[in-house]
């Protein structure tokens, strides 16, 4: 089920950009929360009993051009996609692909163990697995009878 902060037409959607420094206020794009000339990244956020999994299609991005960070409950994915050829040698007739920097911040729905997080880039899909932290549960009691 979509969350309010992941849907573009809801009041909470700009929260995902709040940790990016507020530079979005002066953006000239059709999405006021994006910094000028910065692309948005599409993501799927999946919750399993033991982990949160974030998937993002980022074809054409090299691993060394990605930066993944976690601060409290916010995951931030930053990167850049560079064109292989110069724009000076051609005339663009139609462009839907974003070339240049992009970022996305996601408020995670549950506490996670960052030290056990993993990320994989395979076939143009970035998959980040964040194991959940157990905040409550039963404490086992061992029975050691003393002989007084």
C-alpha positions as CSV (number, residue, x, y, z in Angstrom):
1,X,0.0,0.0,0.0
2,X,1.4,3.4,-0.9
3,X,2.4,5.7,1.9
4,X,1.4,9.4,2.0
5,X,5.0,10.5,1.7
6,X,5.5,8.5,-1.5
7,X,2.6,9.9,-3.4
8,X,3.2,13.1,-5.4
9,X,-0.3,14.5,-4.9
10,X,-0.3,14.4,-1.1
11,X,0.8,17.0,1.4
12,X,3.4,14.7,3.0
13,X,5.3,14.0,-0.3
14,X,7.8,16.8,0.2
15,X,9.0,15.3,3.5
16,X,11.1,12.9,1.4
17,X,13.2,15.9,0.4
18,X,13.4,17.6,3.7
19,X,16.8,16.1,4.6
20,X,18.4,17.4,1.4
21,X,19.0,20.9,2.8
22,X,15.9,22.8,1.6
23,X,17.5,23.9,-1.7
24,X,14.3,22.7,-3.4
25,X,12.5,25.9,-2.5
26,X,14.0,27.8,-5.4
27,X,13.7,25.0,-7.9
28,X,12.3,25.8,-11.3
29,X,11.2,22.2,-12.2
30,X,7.6,21.1,-12.2
31,X,8.3,19.4,-8.9
32,X,9.1,22.2,-6.4
33,X,10.9,19.9,-3.9
34,X,13.6,19.0,-6.4
35,X,16.8,21.0,-6.7
36,X,17.2,22.7,-10.1
37,X,18.5,20.2,-12.7
38,X,18.3,17.3,-10.3
39,X,16.3,14.3,-11.3
40,X,13.9,12.2,-9.2
41,X,14.5,8.5,-8.7
42,X,11.6,6.1,-8.9
43,X,11.6,3.5,-6.1
44,X,9.6,0.6,-4.7
45,X,9.7,0.2,-0.9
46,X,8.7,-3.3,0.2
47,X,8.2,-4.4,3.8
48,X,8.8,-8.0,4.8
49,X,8.5,-9.4,8.3
50,X,12.3,-9.3,8.7
51,X,13.5,-6.5,6.4
52,X,12.7,-3.4,4.4
53,X,13.7,-3.7,0.7
54,X,14.1,-0.7,-1.6
55,X,14.4,-1.2,-5.3
56,X,15.2,1.4,-7.9
57,X,15.8,1.2,-11.6
58,X,19.0,3.1,-12.3
59,X,20.3,1.7,-15.7
60,X,23.4,3.5,-17.0
61,X,24.7,4.4,-13.5
62,X,28.1,3.1,-12.4
63,X,28.5,1.8,-8.8
64,X,31.2,4.5,-8.2
65,X,28.6,7.2,-9.1
66,X,26.2,6.1,-6.3
67,X,26.1,7.2,-2.7
68,X,23.8,5.5,-0.3
69,X,23.4,6.8,3.3
70,X,21.1,6.2,6.2
71,X,20.5,8.8,8.9
72,X,18.0,7.7,11.6
73,X,14.9,6.6,9.7
74,X,15.8,8.2,6.4
75,X,17.5,6.4,3.5
76,X,19.1,8.7,0.9
77,X,20.1,7.5,-2.6
78,X,22.2,10.0,-4.6
79,X,24.0,9.5,-7.9
80,X,24.6,10.8,-11.4
81,X,24.0,9.4,-14.8
82,X,26.4,10.7,-17.4
83,X,25.9,10.7,-21.2
84,X,28.4,8.8,-23.3
85,X,28.5,11.4,-26.0
86,X,28.6,15.2,-26.1
87,X,25.2,17.0,-26.5
88,X,27.0,19.4,-28.9
89,X,27.2,16.9,-31.7
90,X,23.4,16.3,-32.0
91,X,20.0,17.8,-31.9
92,X,17.7,16.3,-29.3
93,X,14.2,15.7,-30.8
94,X,12.6,14.1,-27.7
95,X,14.1,13.4,-24.2
96,X,12.5,11.6,-21.3
97,X,15.6,10.2,-19.7
98,X,17.3,12.3,-17.1
99,X,21.0,12.8,-17.4
100,X,23.0,14.3,-14.5
101,X,22.5,14.2,-10.8
102,X,19.6,12.6,-9.1
103,X,18.5,11.8,-5.5
104,X,15.8,10.3,-3.4
105,X,15.2,10.3,0.3
106,X,12.8,7.7,1.8
107,X,11.5,7.7,5.3
108,X,11.6,4.1,6.4
109,X,8.5,2.6,8.0
110,X,10.4,0.7,10.7
111,X,13.7,0.9,12.6
112,X,16.6,-1.0,10.8
113,X,20.0,-2.3,11.6
114,X,22.3,-0.2,9.3
115,X,25.4,-2.3,10.1
116,X,23.7,-5.3,8.4
117,X,22.3,-3.4,5.4
118,X,23.3,-4.6,1.9
119,X,23.1,-3.1,-1.5
120,X,23.4,-4.8,-4.9
121,X,23.4,-3.3,-8.5
122,X,22.3,-6.0,-10.9
123,X,21.0,-5.5,-14.5
124,X,20.3,-1.8,-13.9
125,X,18.3,-2.4,-10.7
126,X,19.6,-1.2,-7.3
127,X,18.3,-3.4,-4.5
128,X,18.9,-2.3,-0.9
129,X,18.0,-4.7,1.9
130,X,17.7,-3.2,5.4
131,X,17.1,-5.8,8.2
132,X,14.6,-4.6,10.8
133,X,15.4,-4.0,14.4
134,X,13.4,-6.0,16.9
135,X,12.0,-3.5,19.4
136,X,9.9,-5.8,21.4
137,X,9.6,-9.5,22.1
138,X,9.8,-12.1,24.8
139,X,12.9,-12.5,27.0
140,X,13.8,-16.1,27.7
141,X,14.0,-17.0,31.3
142,X,16.4,-19.7,32.3
143,X,15.6,-21.7,35.4
144,X,18.7,-22.0,37.7
145,X,17.5,-23.3,41.0
146,X,19.8,-22.5,43.9
147,X,20.4,-25.0,46.7
148,X,20.4,-23.0,50.0
